[in-house]
Amino acid sequence: MCDNCVKHGEGKKWFLQAKNYSDELLADLRRRRYIQEFFAHQARQVGKAEPMELLRRVPKLLRPLVDTVITGRLRRDHFGQVVTLEETREIVLMVSKVVRLPCVCRRITLRQERRYCLGFILSPNSLGALELIDPSYWDGPDGPGLEMLTRAEALTLLEEFNAEGLVHSVWTFKTPFIGGLCNCTPTECRAMLGNLTYDLTVLHPGESIVRLNRATCLNCGACANRCWFGALSFDRGARRLELNQAKCYGCGLCTVTCPTQALDLIPRRW
């Protein structure tokens, strides 16, 4: 299991522990200031060049050091990990409220208002971290503000996101406090861009990994079209599906595409 499961999950999946969504963690003044500054900073990034582009200018000899510093800071302050659709269902059933809100990344990368992010709140009489943010941020240019969802509405929405091919991931604000869940692709997700384009560990693999049953695989290649991370590929010459588990993030998008259920998820061995 991952380090967070050991440190913050009592040996179980850390993002399925109610204490990591609690108002008790949110009461930490350092965390509250971080959340306020985080969203203020994101708002200032809209319309500007991608800051990660500066990494291309870093001399090769210094790049490993810079990557280590950035990755370490993200693990401490804004940790993101892939979760499966089933795990998102478990989270939604565990928390008190679900709030739909604007996607930070899409505002910056696409300069559009798309509401693919969900905030999770444990206490029924609170808005949790959302109370710390300037309300104008949620409204956006044409946005409807915060949208309170029932559990049933949230579960339906997540299924729709999954059908669109969006990767689900949970995110902390000063680990281990979990503020919400993102649903993205590399087209707009700055975390996935960090991993796949800038070779940073911004988004961490999930607790699962895909397994292929060759006996039932049709080698149709449908699943490869759903894999954003390059773990699945189709060799057209050999007409054979190839699986590289080292690249698998455990999102599970491929498993729902397979017509013969030749793919399934198993626990990752860390």
ChimeraX commands (.cxc) that place a marker at each C-alpha (Angstrom):
marker #1 position 0.00,0.00,0.00 radius 0.5
marker #1 position 1.06,3.62,-0.44 radius 0.5
marker #1 position 2.80,5.71,2.23 radius 0.5
marker #1 position -0.39,7.64,2.96 radius 0.5
marker #1 position -2.23,4.40,3.74 radius 0.5
marker #1 position 0.41,3.64,6.36 radius 0.5
marker #1 position 0.62,7.17,7.78 radius 0.5
marker #1 position -2.99,8.29,7.51 radius 0.5
marker #1 position -5.09,5.21,6.82 radius 0.5
marker #1 position -4.24,2.76,9.60 radius 0.5
marker #1 position -3.09,0.30,6.97 radius 0.5
marker #1 position -6.20,0.73,4.83 radius 0.5
marker #1 position -7.02,3.05,1.93 radius 0.5
marker #1 position -6.30,6.47,3.41 radius 0.5
marker #1 position -8.90,8.26,1.27 radius 0.5
marker #1 position -11.65,6.06,2.73 radius 0.5
marker #1 position -10.96,7.30,6.27 radius 0.5
marker #1 position -13.52,9.87,7.45 radius 0.5
marker #1 position -10.95,11.58,9.67 radius 0.5
marker #1 position -9.11,12.81,6.58 radius 0.5
marker #1 position -12.13,14.91,5.54 radius 0.5
marker #1 position -12.79,16.27,9.04 radius 0.5
marker #1 position -13.33,19.81,10.32 radius 0.5
marker #1 position -10.77,18.97,12.99 radius 0.5
marker #1 position -8.01,18.92,10.36 radius 0.5
marker #1 position -9.48,21.99,8.70 radius 0.5
marker #1 position -9.18,23.93,11.98 radius 0.5
marker #1 position -5.39,24.07,11.52 radius 0.5
marker #1 position -4.61,27.73,10.77 radius 0.5
marker #1 position -1.74,26.85,8.42 radius 0.5
marker #1 position -4.05,24.69,6.36 radius 0.5
marker #1 position -6.74,27.36,6.26 radius 0.5
marker #1 position -4.25,29.97,5.02 radius 0.5
marker #1 position -2.90,27.53,2.44 radius 0.5
marker #1 position -6.37,26.84,1.02 radius 0.5
marker #1 position -7.16,30.55,0.76 radius 0.5
marker #1 position -3.88,31.31,-1.00 radius 0.5
marker #1 position -4.14,28.24,-3.23 radius 0.5
marker #1 position -7.40,29.34,-4.84 radius 0.5
marker #1 position -6.33,32.97,-4.99 radius 0.5
marker #1 position -3.17,31.86,-6.81 radius 0.5
marker #1 position -5.13,29.70,-9.24 radius 0.5
marker #1 position -7.41,32.63,-10.05 radius 0.5
marker #1 position -4.35,34.75,-10.86 radius 0.5
marker #1 position -3.06,32.07,-13.27 radius 0.5
marker #1 position -6.04,32.35,-15.63 radius 0.5
marker #1 position -4.89,33.80,-18.95 radius 0.5
marker #1 position -1.20,33.38,-18.18 radius 0.5
marker #1 position 1.44,31.01,-19.53 radius 0.5
marker #1 position 1.78,27.57,-17.93 radius 0.5
marker #1 position 4.38,27.90,-15.10 radius 0.5
marker #1 position 5.59,24.33,-15.67 radius 0.5
marker #1 position 6.99,25.50,-19.02 radius 0.5
marker #1 position 9.82,27.06,-17.02 radius 0.5
marker #1 position 11.07,23.55,-16.28 radius 0.5
marker #1 position 12.19,23.23,-19.88 radius 0.5
marker #1 position 14.76,25.95,-19.21 radius 0.5
marker #1 position 16.30,24.20,-16.21 radius 0.5
marker #1 position 19.78,22.76,-17.01 radius 0.5
marker #1 position 19.75,18.96,-17.23 radius 0.5
marker #1 position 22.17,18.62,-14.32 radius 0.5
marker #1 position 19.81,20.52,-12.03 radius 0.5
marker #1 position 16.58,18.94,-13.25 radius 0.5
marker #1 position 16.59,15.93,-10.85 radius 0.5
marker #1 position 17.04,18.23,-7.87 radius 0.5
marker #1 position 14.28,20.58,-9.01 radius 0.5
marker #1 position 11.92,17.65,-9.64 radius 0.5
marker #1 position 12.63,16.23,-6.19 radius 0.5
marker #1 position 11.89,19.55,-4.50 radius 0.5
marker #1 position 8.66,20.12,-6.43 radius 0.5
marker #1 position 7.41,16.55,-5.95 radius 0.5
marker #1 position 8.21,16.64,-2.22 radius 0.5
marker #1 position 6.35,19.91,-1.77 radius 0.5
marker #1 position 3.32,18.58,-3.62 radius 0.5
marker #1 position 3.23,15.42,-1.50 radius 0.5
marker #1 position 3.17,17.59,1.61 radius 0.5
marker #1 position 0.80,20.32,0.43 radius 0.5
marker #1 position -1.36,19.17,-2.49 radius 0.5
marker #1 position -1.23,15.41,-2.92 radius 0.5
marker #1 position -3.29,13.84,-5.69 radius 0.5
marker #1 position -3.99,10.14,-6.20 radius 0.5
marker #1 position -6.05,8.27,-8.78 radius 0.5
marker #1 position -9.15,6.48,-7.53 radius 0.5
marker #1 position -11.55,4.13,-9.28 radius 0.5
marker #1 position -15.24,4.72,-9.91 radius 0.5
marker #1 position -16.07,2.21,-7.19 radius 0.5
marker #1 position -13.84,4.07,-4.72 radius 0.5
marker #1 position -15.55,7.37,-5.56 radius 0.5
marker #1 position -18.86,5.70,-4.72 radius 0.5
marker #1 position -17.50,4.66,-1.34 radius 0.5
marker #1 position -16.34,8.22,-0.67 radius 0.5
marker #1 position -19.70,9.76,-1.62 radius 0.5
marker #1 position -21.54,7.36,0.71 radius 0.5
marker #1 position -19.14,8.27,3.53 radius 0.5
marker #1 position -19.31,12.08,3.44 radius 0.5
marker #1 position -22.18,14.33,4.50 radius 0.5
marker #1 position -22.34,16.72,1.53 radius 0.5
marker #1 position -21.17,16.82,-2.07 radius 0.5
marker #1 position -20.72,20.14,-3.85 radius 0.5
marker #1 position -20.13,20.60,-7.56 radius 0.5
marker #1 position -17.78,23.45,-8.41 radius 0.5
marker #1 position -15.69,24.95,-11.24 radius 0.5
marker #1 position -12.60,23.10,-12.38 radius 0.5
marker #1 position -9.44,25.03,-11.49 radius 0.5
marker #1 position -7.36,23.43,-14.23 radius 0.5
marker #1 position -9.86,23.97,-17.04 radius 0.5
marker #1 position -10.05,27.66,-16.23 radius 0.5
marker #1 position -6.31,27.90,-16.75 radius 0.5
marker #1 position -5.68,25.49,-19.62 radius 0.5
marker #1 position -8.90,25.91,-21.63 radius 0.5
marker #1 position -10.03,29.28,-20.28 radius 0.5
marker #1 position -13.49,27.83,-20.02 radius 0.5
marker #1 position -15.91,27.20,-17.18 radius 0.5
marker #1 position -16.41,23.44,-16.81 radius 0.5
marker #1 position -17.80,21.97,-13.62 radius 0.5
marker #1 position -16.03,18.64,-13.29 radius 0.5
marker #1 position -14.80,19.02,-9.69 radius 0.5
marker #1 position -16.54,17.84,-6.53 radius 0.5
marker #1 position -15.99,19.04,-2.99 radius 0.5
marker #1 position -16.58,16.67,-0.08 radius 0.5
marker #1 position -17.79,17.80,3.33 radius 0.5
marker #1 position -18.04,15.58,6.40 radius 0.5
marker #1 position -19.87,17.82,8.88 radius 0.5
marker #1 position -23.56,18.34,7.99 radius 0.5
marker #1 position -23.59,21.91,9.34 radius 0.5
marker #1 position -20.57,23.17,7.43 radius 0.5
marker #1 position -19.23,23.91,3.98 radius 0.5
marker #1 position -15.80,22.79,5.08 radius 0.5
marker #1 position -12.93,24.25,3.07 radius 0.5
marker #1 position -15.34,26.00,0.70 radius 0.5
marker #1 position -16.19,28.49,3.44 radius 0.5
marker #1 position -12.65,29.84,3.19 radius 0.5
marker #1 position -12.84,30.81,-0.48 radius 0.5
marker #1 position -14.00,34.13,-1.90 radius 0.5
marker #1 position -17.53,33.36,-3.23 radius 0.5
marker #1 position -16.78,35.25,-6.46 radius 0.5
marker #1 position -14.38,32.45,-7.39 radius 0.5
marker #1 position -17.21,29.94,-7.67 radius 0.5
marker #1 position -19.42,32.17,-9.76 radius 0.5
marker #1 position -16.89,32.67,-12.58 radius 0.5
marker #1 position -17.90,34.61,-15.69 radius 0.5
marker #1 position -21.11,32.65,-16.30 radius 0.5
marker #1 position -21.10,30.03,-13.57 radius 0.5
marker #1 position -24.05,29.22,-11.28 radius 0.5
marker #1 position -21.92,29.21,-8.12 radius 0.5
marker #1 position -21.73,26.21,-5.85 radius 0.5
marker #1 position -24.14,23.39,-6.63 radius 0.5
marker #1 position -25.23,21.20,-3.74 radius 0.5
marker #1 position -25.82,17.62,-4.87 radius 0.5
marker #1 position -27.66,14.76,-3.29 radius 0.5
marker #1 position -25.71,11.53,-2.97 radius 0.5
marker #1 position -27.78,10.03,-5.80 radius 0.5
marker #1 position -27.03,13.02,-8.05 radius 0.5
marker #1 position -23.32,12.82,-7.26 radius 0.5
marker #1 position -23.18,9.10,-8.00 radius 0.5
marker #1 position -24.97,9.57,-11.31 radius 0.5
marker #1 position -22.64,12.42,-12.23 radius 0.5
marker #1 position -19.56,10.33,-11.49 radius 0.5
marker #1 position -20.86,7.53,-13.69 radius 0.5
marker #1 position -21.34,10.06,-16.49 radius 0.5
marker #1 position -17.82,11.37,-16.00 radius 0.5
marker #1 position -16.49,7.82,-16.11 radius 0.5
marker #1 position -18.38,7.15,-19.35 radius 0.5
marker #1 position -16.74,10.27,-20.81 radius 0.5
marker #1 position -13.34,8.74,-20.08 radius 0.5
marker #1 position -12.42,11.07,-17.21 radius 0.5
marker #1 position -9.85,9.96,-14.64 radius 0.5
marker #1 position -10.97,10.36,-11.00 radius 0.5
marker #1 position -8.48,11.59,-8.39 radius 0.5
marker #1 position -8.63,12.78,-4.77 radius 0.5
marker #1 position -6.64,15.85,-3.65 radius 0.5
marker #1 position -5.34,17.12,-0.34 radius 0.5
marker #1 position -4.79,20.58,1.05 radius 0.5
marker #1 position -1.90,20.07,3.43 radius 0.5
marker #1 position -1.94,16.28,3.51 radius 0.5
marker #1 position -3.88,14.36,4.81 radius 0.5
marker #1 position -6.92,16.67,4.64 radius 0.5
marker #1 position -8.90,15.79,1.49 radius 0.5
marker #1 position -10.76,18.72,-0.01 radius 0.5
marker #1 position -12.28,17.19,-3.12 radius 0.5
marker #1 position -12.22,15.02,-6.18 radius 0.5
marker #1 position -11.23,15.93,-9.75 radius 0.5
marker #1 position -12.35,14.30,-12.98 radius 0.5
marker #1 position -9.97,14.97,-15.86 radius 0.5
marker #1 position -8.05,14.04,-18.99 radius 0.5
marker #1 position -4.55,15.21,-20.04 radius 0.5
marker #1 position -6.16,17.73,-22.38 radius 0.5
marker #1 position -7.01,20.03,-19.49 radius 0.5
marker #1 position -5.67,18.54,-16.24 radius 0.5
marker #1 position -2.50,20.30,-15.10 radius 0.5
marker #1 position -1.64,17.39,-12.81 radius 0.5
marker #1 position -1.78,14.87,-15.65 radius 0.5
marker #1 position 0.12,17.30,-17.87 radius 0.5
marker #1 position 2.77,17.50,-15.17 radius 0.5
marker #1 position 3.19,13.73,-15.21 radius 0.5
marker #1 position 2.90,13.03,-18.92 radius 0.5
marker #1 position 4.42,16.17,-20.45 radius 0.5
marker #1 position 6.82,17.58,-17.86 radius 0.5
marker #1 position 7.93,14.32,-16.21 radius 0.5
marker #1 position 6.91,15.41,-12.71 radius 0.5
marker #1 position 5.13,13.25,-10.16 radius 0.5
marker #1 position 2.14,15.49,-9.60 radius 0.5
marker #1 position -0.55,12.81,-9.78 radius 0.5
marker #1 position 0.14,9.50,-8.03 radius 0.5
marker #1 position -1.04,6.04,-9.15 radius 0.5
marker #1 position -4.04,4.51,-7.43 radius 0.5
marker #1 position -4.20,1.56,-5.07 radius 0.5
marker #1 position -5.11,-0.79,-7.93 radius 0.5
marker #1 position -3.42,-2.01,-11.10 radius 0.5
marker #1 position -4.91,-3.61,-14.19 radius 0.5
marker #1 position -4.57,-7.32,-14.97 radius 0.5
marker #1 position -5.08,-8.90,-18.41 radius 0.5
marker #1 position -6.58,-12.33,-19.00 radius 0.5
marker #1 position -5.10,-13.43,-22.34 radius 0.5
marker #1 position -7.49,-16.35,-22.62 radius 0.5
marker #1 position -10.55,-14.12,-22.94 radius 0.5
marker #1 position -8.94,-11.10,-24.66 radius 0.5
marker #1 position -10.16,-10.53,-28.23 radius 0.5
marker #1 position -7.24,-8.21,-29.03 radius 0.5
marker #1 position -9.77,-5.68,-30.30 radius 0.5
marker #1 position -7.83,-2.74,-28.88 radius 0.5
marker #1 position -10.90,-0.94,-27.54 radius 0.5
marker #1 position -9.36,-0.63,-24.09 radius 0.5
marker #1 position -6.17,0.98,-25.41 radius 0.5
marker #1 position -8.24,3.92,-26.63 radius 0.5
marker #1 position -9.36,4.50,-23.03 radius 0.5
marker #1 position -5.90,4.44,-21.46 radius 0.5
marker #1 position -4.44,7.92,-20.98 radius 0.5
marker #1 position -1.20,6.69,-19.44 radius 0.5
marker #1 position 0.12,4.38,-22.16 radius 0.5
marker #1 position -0.22,1.20,-20.13 radius 0.5
marker #1 position -2.30,-0.42,-22.87 radius 0.5
marker #1 position -1.32,-0.34,-26.53 radius 0.5
marker #1 position -2.32,-2.23,-29.63 radius 0.5
marker #1 position 0.36,-3.74,-31.85 radius 0.5
marker #1 position -1.27,-3.47,-35.29 radius 0.5
marker #1 position 1.35,-5.64,-36.95 radius 0.5
marker #1 position 0.90,-8.54,-34.55 radius 0.5
marker #1 position -2.76,-7.62,-33.94 radius 0.5
marker #1 position -2.13,-8.08,-30.26 radius 0.5
marker #1 position -2.90,-6.05,-27.16 radius 0.5
marker #1 position 0.12,-5.16,-25.04 radius 0.5
marker #1 position -0.01,-4.33,-21.33 radius 0.5
marker #1 position 2.74,-2.45,-19.48 radius 0.5
marker #1 position 1.72,-2.57,-15.83 radius 0.5
marker #1 position 4.53,-0.20,-14.87 radius 0.5
marker #1 position 2.62,2.59,-16.60 radius 0.5
marker #1 position -0.79,1.72,-15.15 radius 0.5
marker #1 position -2.35,4.29,-12.78 radius 0.5
marker #1 position -5.26,2.04,-11.83 radius 0.5
marker #1 position -8.05,4.35,-12.97 radius 0.5
marker #1 position -10.12,1.41,-14.27 radius 0.5
marker #1 position -11.39,3.16,-17.39 radius 0.5
marker #1 position -10.20,0.29,-19.58 radius 0.5
marker #1 position -12.10,-2.37,-17.64 radius 0.5
marker #1 position -15.55,-1.00,-18.47 radius 0.5
marker #1 position -14.72,-0.92,-22.19 radius 0.5
marker #1 position -13.67,-4.56,-22.62 radius 0.5
marker #1 position -16.49,-6.60,-24.25 radius 0.5
marker #1 position -15.28,-9.87,-22.69 radius 0.5
marker #1 position -14.18,-8.54,-19.27 radius 0.5
marker #1 position -10.63,-9.63,-19.98 radius 0.5
marker #1 position -9.34,-6.76,-17.85 radius 0.5
marker #1 position -9.83,-6.34,-14.14 radius 0.5
marker #1 position -8.21,-4.43,-11.28 radius 0.5
marker #1 position -6.16,-6.04,-8.54 radius 0.5
marker #1 position -4.45,-4.48,-5.49 radius 0.5
marker #1 position -1.17,-2.74,-6.33 radius 0.5
marker #1 position 1.99,-4.03,-4.67 radius 0.5
marker #1 position 3.90,-0.96,-3.58 radius 0.5
marker link #1:1,2 radius 0.2
marker link #1:2,3 radius 0.2
marker link #1:3,4 radius 0.2
marker link #1:4,5 radius 0.2
marker link #1:5,6 radius 0.2
marker link #1:6,7 radius 0.2
marker link #1:7,8 radius 0.2
marker link #1:8,9 radius 0.2
marker link #1:9,10 radius 0.2
marker link #1:10,11 radius 0.2
marker link #1:11,12 radius 0.2
marker link #1:12,13 radius 0.2
marker link #1:13,14 radius 0.2
marker link #1:14,15 radius 0.2
marker link #1:15,16 radius 0.2
marker link #1:16,17 radius 0.2
marker link #1:17,18 radius 0.2
marker link #1:18,19 radius 0.2
marker link #1:19,20 radius 0.2
marker link #1:20,21 radius 0.2
marker link #1:21,22 radius 0.2
marker link #1:22,23 radius 0.2
marker link #1:23,24 radius 0.2
marker link #1:24,25 radius 0.2
marker link #1:25,26 radius 0.2
marker link #1:26,27 radius 0.2
marker link #1:27,28 radius 0.2
marker link #1:28,29 radius 0.2
marker link #1:29,30 radius 0.2
marker link #1:30,31 radius 0.2
marker link #1:31,32 radius 0.2
marker link #1:32,33 radius 0.2
marker link #1:33,34 radius 0.2
marker link #1:34,35 radius 0.2
marker link #1:35,36 radius 0.2
marker link #1:36,37 radius 0.2
marker link #1:37,38 radius 0.2
marker link #1:38,39 radius 0.2
marker link #1:39,40 radius 0.2
marker link #1:40,41 radius 0.2
marker link #1:41,42 radius 0.2
marker link #1:42,43 radius 0.2
marker link #1:43,44 radius 0.2
marker link #1:44,45 radius 0.2
marker link #1:45,46 radius 0.2
marker link #1:46,47 radius 0.2
marker link #1:47,48 radius 0.2
marker link #1:48,49 radius 0.2
marker link #1:49,50 radius 0.2
marker link #1:50,51 radius 0.2
marker link #1:51,52 radius 0.2
marker link #1:52,53 radius 0.2
marker link #1:53,54 radius 0.2
marker link #1:54,55 radius 0.2
marker link #1:55,56 radius 0.2
marker link #1:56,57 radius 0.2
marker link #1:57,58 radius 0.2
marker link #1:58,59 radius 0.2
marker link #1:59,60 radius 0.2
marker link #1:60,61 radius 0.2
marker link #1:61,62 radius 0.2
marker link #1:62,63 radius 0.2
marker link #1:63,64 radius 0.2
marker link #1:64,65 radius 0.2
marker link #1:65,66 radius 0.2
marker link #1:66,67 radius 0.2
marker link #1:67,68 radius 0.2
marker link #1:68,69 radius 0.2
marker link #1:69,70 radius 0.2
marker link #1:70,71 radius 0.2
marker link #1:71,72 radius 0.2
marker link #1:72,73 radius 0.2
marker link #1:73,74 radius 0.2
marker link #1:74,75 radius 0.2
marker link #1:75,76 radius 0.2
marker link #1:76,77 radius 0.2
marker link #1:77,78 radius 0.2
marker link #1:78,79 radius 0.2
marker link #1:79,80 radius 0.2
marker link #1:80,81 radius 0.2
marker link #1:81,82 radius 0.2
marker link #1:82,83 radius 0.2
marker link #1:83,84 radius 0.2
marker link #1:84,85 radius 0.2
marker link #1:85,86 radius 0.2
marker link #1:86,87 radius 0.2
marker link #1:87,88 radius 0.2
marker link #1:88,89 radius 0.2
marker link #1:89,90 radius 0.2
marker link #1:90,91 radius 0.2
marker link #1:91,92 radius 0.2
marker link #1:92,93 radius 0.2
marker link #1:93,94 radius 0.2
marker link #1:94,95 radius 0.2
marker link #1:95,96 radius 0.2
marker link #1:96,97 radius 0.2
marker link #1:97,98 radius 0.2
marker link #1:98,99 radius 0.2
marker link #1:99,100 radius 0.2
marker link #1:100,101 radius 0.2
marker link #1:101,102 radius 0.2
marker link #1:102,103 radius 0.2
marker link #1:103,104 radius 0.2
marker link #1:104,105 radius 0.2
marker link #1:105,106 radius 0.2
marker link #1:106,107 radius 0.2
marker link #1:107,108 radius 0.2
marker link #1:108,109 radius 0.2
marker link #1:109,110 radius 0.2
marker link #1:110,111 radius 0.2
marker link #1:111,112 radius 0.2
marker link #1:112,113 radius 0.2
marker link #1:113,114 radius 0.2
marker link #1:114,115 radius 0.2
marker link #1:115,116 radius 0.2
marker link #1:116,117 radius 0.2
marker link #1:117,118 radius 0.2
marker link #1:118,119 radius 0.2
marker link #1:119,120 radius 0.2
marker link #1:120,121 radius 0.2
marker link #1:121,122 radius 0.2
marker link #1:122,123 radius 0.2
marker link #1:123,124 radius 0.2
marker link #1:124,125 radius 0.2
marker link #1:125,126 radius 0.2
marker link #1:126,127 radius 0.2
marker link #1:127,128 radius 0.2
marker link #1:128,129 radius 0.2
marker link #1:129,130 radius 0.2
marker link #1:130,131 radius 0.2
marker link #1:131,132 radius 0.2
marker link #1:132,133 radius 0.2
marker link #1:133,134 radius 0.2
marker link #1:134,135 radius 0.2
marker link #1:135,136 radius 0.2
marker link #1:136,137 radius 0.2
marker link #1:137,138 radius 0.2
marker link #1:138,139 radius 0.2
marker link #1:139,140 radius 0.2
marker link #1:140,141 radius 0.2
marker link #1:141,142 radius 0.2
marker link #1:142,143 radius 0.2
marker link #1:143,144 radius 0.2
marker link #1:144,145 radius 0.2
marker link #1:145,146 radius 0.2
marker link #1:146,147 radius 0.2
marker link #1:147,148 radius 0.2
marker link #1:148,149 radius 0.2
marker link #1:149,150 radius 0.2
marker link #1:150,151 radius 0.2
marker link #1:151,152 radius 0.2
marker link #1:152,153 radius 0.2
marker link #1:153,154 radius 0.2
marker link #1:154,155 radius 0.2
marker link #1:155,156 radius 0.2
marker link #1:156,157 radius 0.2
marker link #1:157,158 radius 0.2
marker link #1:158,159 radius 0.2
marker link #1:159,160 radius 0.2
marker link #1:160,161 radius 0.2
marker link #1:161,162 radius 0.2
marker link #1:162,163 radius 0.2
marker link #1:163,164 radius 0.2
marker link #1:164,165 radius 0.2
marker link #1:165,166 radius 0.2
marker link #1:166,167 radius 0.2
marker link #1:167,168 radius 0.2
marker link #1:168,169 radius 0.2
marker link #1:169,170 radius 0.2
marker link #1:170,171 radius 0.2
marker link #1:171,172 radius 0.2
marker link #1:172,173 radius 0.2
marker link #1:173,174 radius 0.2
marker link #1:174,175 radius 0.2
marker link #1:175,176 radius 0.2
marker link #1:176,177 radius 0.2
marker link #1:177,178 radius 0.2
marker link #1:178,179 radius 0.2
marker link #1:179,180 radius 0.2
marker link #1:180,181 radius 0.2
marker link #1:181,182 radius 0.2
marker link #1:182,183 radius 0.2
marker link #1:183,184 radius 0.2
marker link #1:184,185 radius 0.2
marker link #1:185,186 radius 0.2
marker link #1:186,187 radius 0.2
marker link #1:187,188 radius 0.2
marker link #1:188,189 radius 0.2
marker link #1:189,190 radius 0.2
marker link #1:190,191 radius 0.2
marker link #1:191,192 radius 0.2
marker link #1:192,193 radius 0.2
marker link #1:193,194 radius 0.2
marker link #1:194,195 radius 0.2
marker link #1:195,196 radius 0.2
marker link #1:196,197 radius 0.2
marker link #1:197,198 radius 0.2
marker link #1:198,199 radius 0.2
marker link #1:199,200 radius 0.2
marker link #1:200,201 radius 0.2
marker link #1:201,202 radius 0.2
marker link #1:202,203 radius 0.2
marker link #1:203,204 radius 0.2
marker link #1:204,205 radius 0.2
marker link #1:205,206 radius 0.2
marker link #1:206,207 radius 0.2
marker link #1:207,208 radius 0.2
marker link #1:208,209 radius 0.2
marker link #1:209,210 radius 0.2
marker link #1:210,211 radius 0.2
marker link #1:211,212 radius 0.2
marker link #1:212,213 radius 0.2
marker link #1:213,214 radius 0.2
marker link #1:214,215 radius 0.2
marker link #1:215,216 radius 0.2
marker link #1:216,217 radius 0.2
marker link #1:217,218 radius 0.2
marker link #1:218,219 radius 0.2
marker link #1:219,220 radius 0.2
marker link #1:220,221 radius 0.2
marker link #1:221,222 radius 0.2
marker link #1:222,223 radius 0.2
marker link #1:223,224 radius 0.2
marker link #1:224,225 radius 0.2
marker link #1:225,226 radius 0.2
marker link #1:226,227 radius 0.2
marker link #1:227,228 radius 0.2
marker link #1:228,229 radius 0.2
marker link #1:229,230 radius 0.2
marker link #1:230,231 radius 0.2
marker link #1:231,232 radius 0.2
marker link #1:232,233 radius 0.2
marker link #1:233,234 radius 0.2
marker link #1:234,235 radius 0.2
marker link #1:235,236 radius 0.2
marker link #1:236,237 radius 0.2
marker link #1:237,238 radius 0.2
marker link #1:238,239 radius 0.2
marker link #1:239,240 radius 0.2
marker link #1:240,241 radius 0.2
marker link #1:241,242 radius 0.2
marker link #1:242,243 radius 0.2
marker link #1:243,244 radius 0.2
marker link #1:244,245 radius 0.2
marker link #1:245,246 radius 0.2
marker link #1:246,247 radius 0.2
marker link #1:247,248 radius 0.2
marker link #1:248,249 radius 0.2
marker link #1:249,250 radius 0.2
marker link #1:250,251 radius 0.2
marker link #1:251,252 radius 0.2
marker link #1:252,253 radius 0.2
marker link #1:253,254 radius 0.2
marker link #1:254,255 radius 0.2
marker link #1:255,256 radius 0.2
marker link #1:256,257 radius 0.2
marker link #1:257,258 radius 0.2
marker link #1:258,259 radius 0.2
marker link #1:259,260 radius 0.2
marker link #1:260,261 radius 0.2
marker link #1:261,262 radius 0.2
marker link #1:262,263 radius 0.2
marker link #1:263,264 radius 0.2
marker link #1:264,265 radius 0.2
marker link #1:265,266 radius 0.2
marker link #1:266,267 radius 0.2
marker link #1:267,268 radius 0.2
marker link #1:268,269 radius 0.2
marker link #1:269,270 radius 0.2
view
